Amino acid sequence: MESKTFKVPNITCGHCVMTIQREVSELEGVKSVKAEEASKIVTVEWDAPANWDGIAALLEEIDYPAEA
Ligand SMILES: [Cu+2]
């Protein structure tokens, strides 16, 4: 299992957190998504066929890009 913790500056409220958790969870291979409103920190755990490039691309697509 791979995981990554990153900041998503566009998180402003609980709806953002729910949107990110829902959308990223739908990617095949993603095991867990935890997003926190106050810190804007997101942690994703995944196995193949998911990969970081795919997760990052989805986050950009839904307008919550990960901070580099
Ligand atoms: Cu929001």
N, CA, C, O and the ligand as a Tripos MOL2 file, in Angstrom:
@<TRIPOS>MOLECULE
protein
  273   271    69     0     0
PROTEIN
NO_CHARGES

@<TRIPOS>ATOM
      1 N           0.8450   -1.1970    0.0000 N.3       1 MET1
      2 CA          0.0000    0.0000    0.0000 C.3       1 MET1
      3 C           0.8830    1.2500    0.0000 C.2       1 MET1
      4 O           1.8710    1.3360    0.7280 O.2       1 MET1
      5 N           0.5060    2.1880   -0.8150 N.am      2 GLU2
      6 CA          1.2130    3.4670   -0.8440 C.3       2 GLU2
      7 C           0.3240    4.5280   -0.1970 C.2       2 GLU2
      8 O          -0.8970    4.3800   -0.1480 O.2       2 GLU2
      9 N           0.9320    5.5750    0.2870 N.am      3 SER3
     10 CA          0.1290    6.6620    0.8420 C.3       3 SER3
     11 C           0.8710    7.9780    0.6730 C.2       3 SER3
     12 O           2.0910    8.0260    0.5140 O.2       3 SER3
     13 N           0.0890    9.0290    0.7150 N.am      4 LYS4
     14 CA          0.6830   10.3570    0.6000 C.3       4 LYS4
     15 C          -0.1810   11.3360    1.3800 C.2       4 LYS4
     16 O          -1.4100   11.2660    1.3680 O.2       4 LYS4
     17 N           0.4940   12.2410    2.0510 N.am      5 THR5
     18 CA         -0.1770   13.3070    2.8020 C.3       5 THR5
     19 C           0.2280   14.6290    2.1710 C.2       5 THR5
     20 O           1.4130   14.8980    1.9730 O.2       5 THR5
     21 N          -0.7510   15.4380    1.8620 N.am      6 PHE6
     22 CA         -0.4660   16.6740    1.1320 C.3       6 PHE6
     23 C          -1.5040   17.7290    1.5080 C.2       6 PHE6
     24 O          -2.5320   17.4350    2.1180 O.2       6 PHE6
     25 N          -1.2000   18.9590    1.1260 N.am      7 LYS7
     26 CA         -2.1070   20.0640    1.4290 C.3       7 LYS7
     27 C          -2.9140   20.4260    0.1890 C.2       7 LYS7
     28 O          -2.3910   20.4310   -0.9250 O.2       7 LYS7
     29 N          -4.1900   20.7270    0.3930 N.am      8 VAL8
     30 CA         -5.0620   21.1890   -0.6880 C.3       8 VAL8
     31 C          -5.5700   22.5770   -0.2940 C.2       8 VAL8
     32 O          -6.5490   22.6980    0.4430 O.2       8 VAL8
     33 N          -4.9020   23.6230   -0.7890 N.am      9 PRO9
     34 CA         -5.2380   24.9930   -0.3530 C.3       9 PRO9
     35 C          -6.6840   25.3950   -0.6310 C.2       9 PRO9
     36 O          -7.2290   26.2570    0.0580 O.2       9 PRO9
     37 N          -7.3110   24.7780   -1.6340 N.am     10 ASN10
     38 CA         -8.6830   25.1570   -1.9960 C.3      10 ASN10
     39 C          -9.7520   24.6570   -1.0240 C.2      10 ASN10
     40 O         -10.9250   24.9960   -1.1820 O.2      10 ASN10
     41 N          -9.3810   23.8750   -0.0400 N.am     11 ILE11
     42 CA        -10.3760   23.4270    0.9450 C.3      11 ILE11
     43 C         -10.8050   24.6240    1.7970 C.2      11 ILE11
     44 O          -9.9830   25.2540    2.4630 O.2      11 ILE11
     45 N         -12.1120   24.9260    1.7660 N.am     12 THR12
     46 CA        -12.5970   26.0480    2.5670 C.3      12 THR12
     47 C         -13.7080   25.6520    3.5270 C.2      12 THR12
     48 O         -14.0050   26.4050    4.4550 O.2      12 THR12
     49 N         -14.3270   24.4990    3.3340 N.am     13 CYS13
     50 CA        -15.4360   24.1180    4.2190 C.3      13 CYS13
     51 C         -15.6470   22.6080    4.1890 C.2      13 CYS13
     52 O         -14.9490   21.8730    3.4900 O.2      13 CYS13
     53 N         -16.6180   22.1780    4.9580 N.am     14 GLY14
     54 CA        -16.8960   20.7490    5.0530 C.3      14 GLY14
     55 C         -17.3410   20.1240    3.7510 C.2      14 GLY14
     56 O         -17.1360   18.9320    3.5180 O.2      14 GLY14
     57 N         -17.9620   20.9450    2.8890 N.am     15 HIS15
     58 CA        -18.3700   20.3900    1.5970 C.3      15 HIS15
     59 C         -17.1710   20.0240    0.7400 C.2      15 HIS15
     60 O         -17.1800   19.0120    0.0390 O.2      15 HIS15
     61 N         -16.1470   20.8490    0.8010 N.am     16 CYS16
     62 CA        -14.9170   20.5490    0.0660 C.3      16 CYS16
     63 C         -14.3620   19.2060    0.5240 C.2      16 CYS16
     64 O         -13.9820   18.3660   -0.2920 O.2      16 CYS16
     65 N         -14.3210   19.0160    1.8410 N.am     17 VAL17
     66 CA        -13.8090   17.7740    2.4100 C.3      17 VAL17
     67 C         -14.6130   16.5870    1.9000 C.2      17 VAL17
     68 O         -14.0450   15.5680    1.5080 O.2      17 VAL17
     69 N         -15.9380   16.7220    1.9050 N.am     18 MET18
     70 CA        -16.7930   15.6170    1.4590 C.3      18 MET18
     71 C         -16.6200   15.3410   -0.0270 C.2      18 MET18
     72 O         -16.5890   14.1850   -0.4490 O.2      18 MET18
     73 N         -16.5050   16.4060   -0.8220 N.am     19 THR19
     74 CA        -16.3220   16.2360   -2.2660 C.3      19 THR19
     75 C         -15.0240   15.4880   -2.5520 C.2      19 THR19
     76 O         -15.0080   14.5450   -3.3430 O.2      19 THR19
     77 N         -13.9480   15.9060   -1.9170 N.am     20 ILE20
     78 CA        -12.6510   15.2580   -2.1330 C.3      20 ILE20
     79 C         -12.7230   13.7940   -1.7180 C.2      20 ILE20
     80 O         -12.2640   12.9140   -2.4450 O.2      20 ILE20
     81 N         -13.2950   13.5390   -0.5560 N.am     21 GLN21
     82 CA        -13.3630   12.1490   -0.0740 C.3      21 GLN21
     83 C         -14.1970   11.2890   -1.0130 C.2      21 GLN21
     84 O         -13.8370   10.1500   -1.3110 O.2      21 GLN21
     85 N         -15.3090   11.8400   -1.4760 N.am     22 ARG22
     86 CA        -16.1850   11.0650   -2.3560 C.3      22 ARG22
     87 C         -15.5210   10.8070   -3.7030 C.2      22 ARG22
     88 O         -15.4900    9.6710   -4.1770 O.2      22 ARG22
     89 N         -14.9960   11.8500   -4.3150 N.am     23 GLU23
     90 CA        -14.4390   11.7110   -5.6690 C.3      23 GLU23
     91 C         -13.1940   10.8250   -5.6870 C.2      23 GLU23
     92 O         -13.0620    9.9470   -6.5400 O.2      23 GLU23
     93 N         -12.2970   11.0570   -4.7540 N.am     24 VAL24
     94 CA        -11.0470   10.2890   -4.7740 C.3      24 VAL24
     95 C         -11.3120    8.8250   -4.4000 C.2      24 VAL24
     96 O         -10.6530    7.9210   -4.9140 O.2      24 VAL24
     97 N         -12.2780    8.5970   -3.5060 N.am     25 SER25
     98 CA        -12.6180    7.2210   -3.1200 C.3      25 SER25
     99 C         -13.1150    6.4010   -4.2940 C.2      25 SER25
    100 O         -13.0020    5.1750   -4.2970 O.2      25 SER25
    101 N         -13.6720    7.0850   -5.3020 N.am     26 GLU26
    102 CA        -14.2230    6.3660   -6.4510 C.3      26 GLU26
    103 C         -13.1470    5.8460   -7.3920 C.2      26 GLU26
    104 O         -13.4370    5.0020   -8.2410 O.2      26 GLU26
    105 N         -11.9250    6.3190   -7.2670 N.am     27 LEU27
    106 CA        -10.8370    5.8070   -8.1130 C.3      27 LEU27
    107 C         -10.5450    4.3620   -7.7200 C.2      27 LEU27
    108 O         -10.4060    4.0410   -6.5400 O.2      27 LEU27
    109 N         -10.4550    3.5020   -8.7240 N.am     28 GLU28
    110 CA        -10.1820    2.0930   -8.4470 C.3      28 GLU28
    111 C          -8.8020    1.9430   -7.8100 C.2      28 GLU28
    112 O          -7.8100    2.4490   -8.3370 O.2      28 GLU28
    113 N          -8.7450    1.2540   -6.6880 N.am     29 GLY29
    114 CA         -7.4810    1.0300   -6.0010 C.3      29 GLY29
    115 C          -7.2830    1.9210   -4.7870 C.2      29 GLY29
    116 O          -6.4330    1.6360   -3.9430 O.2      29 GLY29
    117 N          -8.0620    3.0070   -4.6870 N.am     30 VAL30
    118 CA         -7.9280    3.9030   -3.5320 C.3      30 VAL30
    119 C          -8.5820    3.2470   -2.3210 C.2      30 VAL30
    120 O          -9.7430    2.8420   -2.3730 O.2      30 VAL30
    121 N          -7.8220    3.1470   -1.2290 N.am     31 LYS31
    122 CA         -8.3010    2.4470   -0.0320 C.3      31 LYS31
    123 C          -8.8940    3.3930    0.9920 C.2      31 LYS31
    124 O          -9.8800    3.0610    1.6510 O.2      31 LYS31
    125 N          -8.3050    4.5610    1.1310 N.am     32 SER32
    126 CA         -8.8700    5.5040    2.0970 C.3      32 SER32
    127 C          -8.4910    6.9290    1.7270 C.2      32 SER32
    128 O          -7.4420    7.1880    1.1370 O.2      32 SER32
    129 N          -9.3740    7.8370    2.0920 N.am     33 VAL33
    130 CA         -9.1450    9.2640    1.8610 C.3      33 VAL33
    131 C          -9.5770    9.9890    3.1240 C.2      33 VAL33
    132 O         -10.7310    9.8970    3.5420 O.2      33 VAL33
    133 N          -8.6480   10.7060    3.7220 N.am     34 LYS34
    134 CA         -9.0030   11.4940    4.8990 C.3      34 LYS34
    135 C          -8.6210   12.9390    4.6280 C.2      34 LYS34
    136 O          -7.4560   13.2510    4.3800 O.2      34 LYS34
    137 N          -9.6040   13.8080    4.6780 N.am     35 ALA35
    138 CA         -9.3430   15.2260    4.4550 C.3      35 ALA35
    139 C          -9.7870   15.9840    5.6940 C.2      35 ALA35
    140 O         -10.8110   15.6620    6.2960 O.2      35 ALA35
    141 N          -9.0080   16.9990    6.0750 N.am     36 GLU36
    142 CA         -9.3240   17.7680    7.2630 C.3      36 GLU36
    143 C          -9.5210   19.2210    6.8900 C.2      36 GLU36
    144 O          -8.6740   19.8440    6.2510 O.2      36 GLU36
    145 N         -10.6570   19.7410    7.3030 N.am     37 GLU37
    146 CA        -11.0340   21.1010    6.9190 C.3      37 GLU37
    147 C         -10.0690   22.1570    7.4900 C.2      37 GLU37
    148 O          -9.6100   23.0330    6.7580 O.2      37 GLU37
    149 N          -9.7660   22.0750    8.7750 N.am     38 ALA38
    150 CA         -8.9800   23.1310    9.4200 C.3      38 ALA38
    151 C          -7.5510   23.2210    8.8770 C.2      38 ALA38
    152 O          -7.0600   24.3100    8.5800 O.2      38 ALA38
    153 N          -6.9010   22.0860    8.7540 N.am     39 SER39
    154 CA         -5.4950   22.0820    8.3190 C.3      39 SER39
    155 C          -5.3510   22.0330    6.8090 C.2      39 SER39
    156 O          -4.2770   22.3200    6.2800 O.2      39 SER39
    157 N          -6.4320   21.6670    6.1000 N.am     40 LYS40
    158 CA         -6.4280   21.4840    4.6380 C.3      40 LYS40
    159 C          -5.4920   20.3480    4.2170 C.2      40 LYS40
    160 O          -4.9990   20.3140    3.0890 O.2      40 LYS40
    161 N          -5.2650   19.4300    5.1420 N.am     41 ILE41
    162 CA         -4.3730   18.3070    4.8810 C.3      41 ILE41
    163 C          -5.1930   17.0910    4.4730 C.2      41 ILE41
    164 O          -6.2030   16.7620    5.0960 O.2      41 ILE41
    165 N          -4.7370   16.4330    3.4160 N.am     42 VAL42
    166 CA         -5.4140   15.2470    2.9040 C.3      42 VAL42
    167 C          -4.4270   14.0810    2.9020 C.2      42 VAL42
    168 O          -3.2720   14.2340    2.5050 O.2      42 VAL42
    169 N          -4.8940   12.9150    3.3490 N.am     43 THR43
    170 CA         -4.0840   11.7070    3.2820 C.3      43 THR43
    171 C          -4.8440   10.6680    2.4630 C.2      43 THR43
    172 O          -6.0090   10.3750    2.7310 O.2      43 THR43
    173 N          -4.1670   10.1230    1.4690 N.am     44 VAL44
    174 CA         -4.7650    9.1020    0.6050 C.3      44 VAL44
    175 C          -3.9090    7.8440    0.6810 C.2      44 VAL44
    176 O          -2.6810    7.9130    0.6300 O.2      44 VAL44
    177 N          -4.5690    6.6920    0.8030 N.am     45 GLU45
    178 CA         -3.8950    5.3920    0.7410 C.3      45 GLU45
    179 C          -4.4240    4.6560   -0.4640 C.2      45 GLU45
    180 O          -5.6260    4.6660   -0.7310 O.2      45 GLU45
    181 N          -3.5180    4.0070   -1.2030 N.am     46 TRP46
    182 CA         -3.9640    3.3070   -2.4060 C.3      46 TRP46
    183 C          -3.0840    2.1080   -2.7370 C.2      46 TRP46
    184 O          -1.9520    1.9860   -2.2700 O.2      46 TRP46
    185 N          -3.6480    1.2330   -3.5580 N.am     47 ASP47
    186 CA         -2.9370    0.1190   -4.1790 C.3      47 ASP47
    187 C          -3.1700    0.2290   -5.6750 C.2      47 ASP47
    188 O          -4.0470    0.9740   -6.1110 O.2      47 ASP47
    189 N          -2.3950   -0.5050   -6.4680 N.am     48 ALA48
    190 CA         -2.6340   -0.5730   -7.9020 C.3      48 ALA48
    191 C          -4.0740   -1.0200   -8.1430 C.2      48 ALA48
    192 O          -4.5920   -1.8160   -7.3600 O.2      48 ALA48
    193 N          -4.7450   -0.5390   -9.2030 N.am     49 PRO49
    194 CA         -4.1880    0.2400  -10.3070 C.3      49 PRO49
    195 C          -4.1110    1.7440  -10.0560 C.2      49 PRO49
    196 O          -3.7330    2.4950  -10.9550 O.2      49 PRO49
    197 N          -4.4550    2.1920   -8.8710 N.am     50 ALA50
    198 CA         -4.3390    3.6320   -8.6080 C.3      50 ALA50
    199 C          -2.8590    4.0150   -8.5400 C.2      50 ALA50
    200 O          -2.0080    3.1890   -8.2110 O.2      50 ALA50
    201 N          -2.5680    5.2650   -8.8530 N.am     51 ASN51
    202 CA         -1.2100    5.7770   -8.6620 C.3      51 ASN51
    203 C          -1.3060    7.2830   -8.3850 C.2      51 ASN51
    204 O          -2.3470    7.9100   -8.5790 O.2      51 ASN51
    205 N          -0.1910    7.8280   -7.9280 N.am     52 TRP52
    206 CA         -0.2260    9.2300   -7.5140 C.3      52 TRP52
    207 C          -0.5790   10.1550   -8.6790 C.2      52 TRP52
    208 O          -1.3300   11.1130   -8.5010 O.2      52 TRP52
    209 N          -0.0440    9.8760   -9.8660 N.am     53 ASP53
    210 CA         -0.3470   10.7410  -11.0140 C.3      53 ASP53
    211 C          -1.8500   10.8050  -11.2770 C.2      53 ASP53
    212 O          -2.3940   11.8710  -11.5640 O.2      53 ASP53
    213 N          -2.5040    9.6710  -11.1760 N.am     54 GLY54
    214 CA         -3.9460    9.6250  -11.4140 C.3      54 GLY54
    215 C          -4.7190   10.3700  -10.3410 C.2      54 GLY54
    216 O          -5.6880   11.0710  -10.6330 O.2      54 GLY54
    217 N          -4.2860   10.2160   -9.1010 N.am     55 ILE55
    218 CA         -4.9510   10.9040   -7.9940 C.3      55 ILE55
    219 C          -4.7500   12.4180   -8.1280 C.2      55 ILE55
    220 O          -5.6930   13.1890   -7.9520 O.2      55 ILE55
    221 N          -3.5330   12.8330   -8.4360 N.am     56 ALA56
    222 CA         -3.2450   14.2570   -8.5930 C.3      56 ALA56
    223 C          -4.0430   14.8500   -9.7520 C.2      56 ALA56
    224 O          -4.5330   15.9750   -9.6630 O.2      56 ALA56
    225 N          -4.1700   14.0860  -10.8410 N.am     57 ALA57
    226 CA         -4.9200   14.5680  -12.0040 C.3      57 ALA57
    227 C          -6.3970   14.7420  -11.6580 C.2      57 ALA57
    228 O          -7.0250   15.7210  -12.0620 O.2      57 ALA57
    229 N          -6.9460   13.7860  -10.9070 N.am     58 LEU58
    230 CA         -8.3470   13.8980  -10.5060 C.3      58 LEU58
    231 C          -8.5600   15.1220   -9.6110 C.2      58 LEU58
    232 O          -9.5350   15.8560   -9.7750 O.2      58 LEU58
    233 N          -7.6570   15.3330   -8.6790 N.am     59 LEU59
    234 CA         -7.7840   16.4820   -7.7830 C.3      59 LEU59
    235 C          -7.7760   17.7850   -8.5760 C.2      59 LEU59
    236 O          -8.5220   18.7120   -8.2570 O.2      59 LEU59
    237 N          -6.9490   17.8570   -9.5900 N.am     60 GLU60
    238 CA         -6.9290   19.0650  -10.4280 C.3      60 GLU60
    239 C          -8.2340   19.2220  -11.1900 C.2      60 GLU60
    240 O          -8.7660   20.3230  -11.3270 O.2      60 GLU60
    241 N          -8.7410   18.0900  -11.6840 N.am     61 GLU61
    242 CA         -9.9690   18.0850  -12.4670 C.3      61 GLU61
    243 C         -11.1530   18.6070  -11.6510 C.2      61 GLU61
    244 O         -12.0070   19.3150  -12.1840 O.2      61 GLU61
    245 N         -11.2090   18.2630  -10.3650 N.am     62 ILE62
    246 CA        -12.3450   18.6950   -9.5370 C.3      62 ILE62
    247 C         -12.0220   20.0300   -8.8220 C.2      62 ILE62
    248 O         -12.7600   20.4660   -7.9380 O.2      62 ILE62
    249 N         -10.9250   20.6490   -9.2190 N.am     63 ASP63
    250 CA        -10.5560   21.9840   -8.7320 C.3      63 ASP63
    251 C         -10.0480   21.9970   -7.2900 C.2      63 ASP63
    252 O         -10.1810   22.9970   -6.5840 O.2      63 ASP63
    253 N          -9.4720   20.8910   -6.8690 N.am     64 TYR64
    254 CA         -8.8030   20.8520   -5.5680 C.3      64 TYR64
    255 C          -7.3860   20.3260   -5.7480 C.2      64 TYR64
    256 O          -7.0400   19.2760   -5.2060 O.2      64 TYR64
    257 N          -6.5610   21.0520   -6.5070 N.am     65 PRO65
    258 CA         -5.2010   20.5470   -6.7510 C.3      65 PRO65
    259 C          -4.3740   20.4510   -5.4780 C.2      65 PRO65
    260 O          -4.4850   21.2840   -4.5780 O.2      65 PRO65
    261 N          -3.5420   19.4150   -5.4230 N.am     66 ALA66
    262 CA         -2.6310   19.2460   -4.3020 C.3      66 ALA66
    263 C          -1.5090   20.2700   -4.4130 C.2      66 ALA66
    264 O          -1.0050   20.5450   -5.5020 O.2      66 ALA66
    265 N          -1.1340   20.8210   -3.2820 N.am     67 GLU67
    266 CA         -0.0060   21.7580   -3.2640 C.3      67 GLU67
    267 C           1.2850   20.9530   -3.4180 C.2      67 GLU67
    268 O           1.4680   19.9210   -2.7720 O.2      67 GLU67
    269 N           2.1670   21.4370   -4.2750 N.am     68 ALA68
    270 CA          3.4070   20.6900   -4.5410 C.3      68 ALA68
    271 C           4.3220   20.7170   -3.3280 C.2      68 ALA68
    272 O           5.4100   20.1420   -3.3630 O.2      68 ALA68
    273 CU        -16.1020   23.9920    0.6470 Cu       69 CU69
@<TRIPOS>BOND
     1     1     2 1
     2     2     3 1
     3     3     4 2
     4     3     5 am
     5     5     6 1
     6     6     7 1
     7     7     8 2
     8     7     9 am
     9     9    10 1
    10    10    11 1
    11    11    12 2
    12    11    13 am
    13    13    14 1
    14    14    15 1
    15    15    16 2
    16    15    17 am
    17    17    18 1
    18    18    19 1
    19    19    20 2
    20    19    21 am
    21    21    22 1
    22    22    23 1
    23    23    24 2
    24    23    25 am
    25    25    26 1
    26    26    27 1
    27    27    28 2
    28    27    29 am
    29    29    30 1
    30    30    31 1
    31    31    32 2
    32    31    33 am
    33    33    34 1
    34    34    35 1
    35    35    36 2
    36    35    37 am
    37    37    38 1
    38    38    39 1
    39    39    40 2
    40    39    41 am
    41    41    42 1
    42    42    43 1
    43    43    44 2
    44    43    45 am
    45    45    46 1
    46    46    47 1
    47    47    48 2
    48    47    49 am
    49    49    50 1
    50    50    51 1
    51    51    52 2
    52    51    53 am
    53    53    54 1
    54    54    55 1
    55    55    56 2
    56    55    57 am
    57    57    58 1
    58    58    59 1
    59    59    60 2
    60    59    61 am
    61    61    62 1
    62    62    63 1
    63    63    64 2
    64    63    65 am
    65    65    66 1
    66    66    67 1
    67    67    68 2
    68    67    69 am
    69    69    70 1
    70    70    71 1
    71    71    72 2
    72    71    73 am
    73    73    74 1
    74    74    75 1
    75    75    76 2
    76    75    77 am
    77    77    78 1
    78    78    79 1
    79    79    80 2
    80    79    81 am
    81    81    82 1
    82    82    83 1
    83    83    84 2
    84    83    85 am
    85    85    86 1
    86    86    87 1
    87    87    88 2
    88    87    89 am
    89    89    90 1
    90    90    91 1
    91    91    92 2
    92    91    93 am
    93    93    94 1
    94    94    95 1
    95    95    96 2
    96    95    97 am
    97    97    98 1
    98    98    99 1
    99    99   100 2
   100    99   101 am
   101   101   102 1
   102   102   103 1
   103   103   104 2
   104   103   105 am
   105   105   106 1
   106   106   107 1
   107   107   108 2
   108   107   109 am
   109   109   110 1
   110   110   111 1
   111   111   112 2
   112   111   113 am
   113   113   114 1
   114   114   115 1
   115   115   116 2
   116   115   117 am
   117   117   118 1
   118   118   119 1
   119   119   120 2
   120   119   121 am
   121   121   122 1
   122   122   123 1
   123   123   124 2
   124   123   125 am
   125   125   126 1
   126   126   127 1
   127   127   128 2
   128   127   129 am
   129   129   130 1
   130   130   131 1
   131   131   132 2
   132   131   133 am
   133   133   134 1
   134   134   135 1
   135   135   136 2
   136   135   137 am
   137   137   138 1
   138   138   139 1
   139   139   140 2
   140   139   141 am
   141   141   142 1
   142   142   143 1
   143   143   144 2
   144   143   145 am
   145   145   146 1
   146   146   147 1
   147   147   148 2
   148   147   149 am
   149   149   150 1
   150   150   151 1
   151   151   152 2
   152   151   153 am
   153   153   154 1
   154   154   155 1
   155   155   156 2
   156   155   157 am
   157   157   158 1
   158   158   159 1
   159   159   160 2
   160   159   161 am
   161   161   162 1
   162   162   163 1
   163   163   164 2
   164   163   165 am
   165   165   166 1
   166   166   167 1
   167   167   168 2
   168   167   169 am
   169   169   170 1
   170   170   171 1
   171   171   172 2
   172   171   173 am
   173   173   174 1
   174   174   175 1
   175   175   176 2
   176   175   177 am
   177   177   178 1
   178   178   179 1
   179   179   180 2
   180   179   181 am
   181   181   182 1
   182   182   183 1
   183   183   184 2
   184   183   185 am
   185   185   186 1
   186   186   187 1
   187   187   188 2
   188   187   189 am
   189   189   190 1
   190   190   191 1
   191   191   192 2
   192   191   193 am
   193   193   194 1
   194   194   195 1
   195   195   196 2
   196   195   197 am
   197   197   198 1
   198   198   199 1
   199   199   200 2
   200   199   201 am
   201   201   202 1
   202   202   203 1
   203   203   204 2
   204   203   205 am
   205   205   206 1
   206   206   207 1
   207   207   208 2
   208   207   209 am
   209   209   210 1
   210   210   211 1
   211   211   212 2
   212   211   213 am
   213   213   214 1
   214   214   215 1
   215   215   216 2
   216   215   217 am
   217   217   218 1
   218   218   219 1
   219   219   220 2
   220   219   221 am
   221   221   222 1
   222   222   223 1
   223   223   224 2
   224   223   225 am
   225   225   226 1
   226   226   227 1
   227   227   228 2
   228   227   229 am
   229   229   230 1
   230   230   231 1
   231   231   232 2
   232   231   233 am
   233   233   234 1
   234   234   235 1
   235   235   236 2
   236   235   237 am
   237   237   238 1
   238   238   239 1
   239   239   240 2
   240   239   241 am
   241   241   242 1
   242   242   243 1
   243   243   244 2
   244   243   245 am
   245   245   246 1
   246   246   247 1
   247   247   248 2
   248   247   249 am
   249   249   250 1
   250   250   251 1
   251   251   252 2
   252   251   253 am
   253   253   254 1
   254   254   255 1
   255   255   256 2
   256   255   257 am
   257   257   258 1
   258   258   259 1
   259   259   260 2
   260   259   261 am
   261   261   262 1
   262   262   263 1
   263   263   264 2
   264   263   265 am
   265   265   266 1
   266   266   267 1
   267   267   268 2
   268   267   269 am
   269   269   270 1
   270   270   271 1
   271   271   272 2
@<TRIPOS>SUBSTRUCTURE
     1 MET1         2 RESIDUE 1 A MET
     2 GLU2         6 RESIDUE 1 A GLU
     3 SER3        10 RESIDUE 1 A SER
     4 LYS4        14 RESIDUE 1 A LYS
     5 THR5        18 RESIDUE 1 A THR
     6 PHE6        22 RESIDUE 1 A PHE
     7 LYS7        26 RESIDUE 1 A LYS
     8 VAL8        30 RESIDUE 1 A VAL
     9 PRO9        34 RESIDUE 1 A PRO
    10 ASN10       38 RESIDUE 1 A ASN
    11 ILE11       42 RESIDUE 1 A ILE
    12 THR12       46 RESIDUE 1 A THR
    13 CYS13       50 RESIDUE 1 A CYS
    14 GLY14       54 RESIDUE 1 A GLY
    15 HIS15       58 RESIDUE 1 A HIS
    16 CYS16       62 RESIDUE 1 A CYS
    17 VAL17       66 RESIDUE 1 A VAL
    18 MET18       70 RESIDUE 1 A MET
    19 THR19       74 RESIDUE 1 A THR
    20 ILE20       78 RESIDUE 1 A ILE
    21 GLN21       82 RESIDUE 1 A GLN
    22 ARG22       86 RESIDUE 1 A ARG
    23 GLU23       90 RESIDUE 1 A GLU
    24 VAL24       94 RESIDUE 1 A VAL
    25 SER25       98 RESIDUE 1 A SER
    26 GLU26      102 RESIDUE 1 A GLU
    27 LEU27      106 RESIDUE 1 A LEU
    28 GLU28      110 RESIDUE 1 A GLU
    29 GLY29      114 RESIDUE 1 A GLY
    30 VAL30      118 RESIDUE 1 A VAL
    31 LYS31      122 RESIDUE 1 A LYS
    32 SER32      126 RESIDUE 1 A SER
    33 VAL33      130 RESIDUE 1 A VAL
    34 LYS34      134 RESIDUE 1 A LYS
    35 ALA35      138 RESIDUE 1 A ALA
    36 GLU36      142 RESIDUE 1 A GLU
    37 GLU37      146 RESIDUE 1 A GLU
    38 ALA38      150 RESIDUE 1 A ALA
    39 SER39      154 RESIDUE 1 A SER
    40 LYS40      158 RESIDUE 1 A LYS
    41 ILE41      162 RESIDUE 1 A ILE
    42 VAL42      166 RESIDUE 1 A VAL
    43 THR43      170 RESIDUE 1 A THR
    44 VAL44      174 RESIDUE 1 A VAL
    45 GLU45      178 RESIDUE 1 A GLU
    46 TRP46      182 RESIDUE 1 A TRP
    47 ASP47      186 RESIDUE 1 A ASP
    48 ALA48      190 RESIDUE 1 A ALA
    49 PRO49      194 RESIDUE 1 A PRO
    50 ALA50      198 RESIDUE 1 A ALA
    51 ASN51      202 RESIDUE 1 A ASN
    52 TRP52      206 RESIDUE 1 A TRP
    53 ASP53      210 RESIDUE 1 A ASP
    54 GLY54      214 RESIDUE 1 A GLY
    55 ILE55      218 RESIDUE 1 A ILE
    56 ALA56      222 RESIDUE 1 A ALA
    57 ALA57      226 RESIDUE 1 A ALA
    58 LEU58      230 RESIDUE 1 A LEU
    59 LEU59      234 RESIDUE 1 A LEU
    60 GLU60      238 RESIDUE 1 A GLU
    61 GLU61      242 RESIDUE 1 A GLU
    62 ILE62      246 RESIDUE 1 A ILE
    63 ASP63      250 RESIDUE 1 A ASP
    64 TYR64      254 RESIDUE 1 A TYR
    65 PRO65      258 RESIDUE 1 A PRO
    66 ALA66      262 RESIDUE 1 A ALA
    67 GLU67      266 RESIDUE 1 A GLU
    68 ALA68      270 RESIDUE 1 A ALA
    69 CU69       273 GROUP 0 **** ****
